[in-house]
């Protein structure tokens, strides 16, 4: 807490106003510039040519050439690889209605999330309109298989999959208690939970990763809870443990009352659902004030790696302790996109300032490569795209614009293309083992979700 004490010496009233204008404002003020970005038309692969013998039958040589030229199927789902990105959009009919996009702010509810299963299918999670988070299994065709399950939850954060099921990160109602605030308002006082489910989508265990209990409410000194402000989070896994990184409220005693501050929190949970005490990558509080908490597991270093956007010097930073990745400015438009592994060493993070998307490559701290992209957006998304590539996406009118980049050099490759789905500022792209990427988006009604998939490249 010593590292963040200076940044957080504000009363609850002041804390609830200043950070909101910093990050939430970028959601609305940049919508016009994002819509004006004009990507090129979607690229479709050329059909392979086949030489035909005079008799009308295909010659052996032509058959061999055709086989060599035909797009290759890959992975358990047999998705076709192509020389250029190809998109596939599927409407999923839901068993329960999903909440709308709302204002797409960092304090708004997240409607939906997707996770890649090892068998090539997906887990689709969505926030219902009646206080439940729903979970459905998608087949290789990105359509529902079986009957979705549901869990108590007032907000959805993320979903992660493995061969025995997966984990949901969601928010539940909590209690603030009756300790007086020194000023302002901070309610509600909610809790963040990991929900472990099996391959049928049924509950295995659940673990709170905030720290409220029957003896500690939100307004007790030392409480870590979820409030209305900056609470979104993400999941990662090393195959044995699960990490949750999210925005958190911090309660600090101030005489006979308490102040509520805001930062972020990273907790690691074991395969059996127990908090991993003293995990080297976990922390009580990292950045403050903080938003866009991002986490990735790096098998090369055996570490969970985290980055945040923070108004502590207004930067994209590594937390606990602070290390600047990319320097920004305090103009209310700083946004942290996503975090992916670089081709050989280090990481790429997408971020934006002033309606312009950037890519930064770093290993431990300060970026050694910084690229200002052609994307005019306040909310870029980034995901690994097969081997040696990554995909940057952003809102372009009612669709999504996309560009492939080399994950070694950071250079753009090929032409921009369009994905026929509606972007959301805080929804994540997810990478699949077969080299494809999926993105869950608003459907044709509140009873549907669109799955936009970018098929693998050869």
Buried (B, 14 or more C-beta within 10 A) or exposed (E): EEBBEEBBEBBBBBBBEEBBEBBBBBBEEBBEBBBEBEBEEBBEBEEEEEEEEEEEEBBEEBEEBBEEEEBEEBBBBEBBBBEBBBBBBBBBEBEBBBBEBEEBBBBBBBBBBBBBBEBBBBBBBBBBEEEBBBBBBBBBEBBBEEEBBBBEBBBBBBBBBBEEBBBBBBBBEBBBBEBEBBBBEBBBBBBBBBBBBEBEBEEBBBBBBBBBEEEBBBBBEEBBBBBBBBBBBBBBBBEEBBBBBBBBBBBBBBEEBBBBBBBBBBBBBBBEBEBBEEBEBBBBBBBBBBBBBBBBBBEEEEEBBBBBBBBBEBBBBBBBEBBBBBBBEEEBBBBBBBBBBBBEEBBBBBBBBBBBBBBBBBEEEBBEEBBEBEBBBBBBBBBBBBEBBBBBBBBBBEBBBBBBBBBBBBEBEBBBBBBBBBBBBBBBBBBBBBBBBBBBBBBEEBEBBBBBBBBBBE
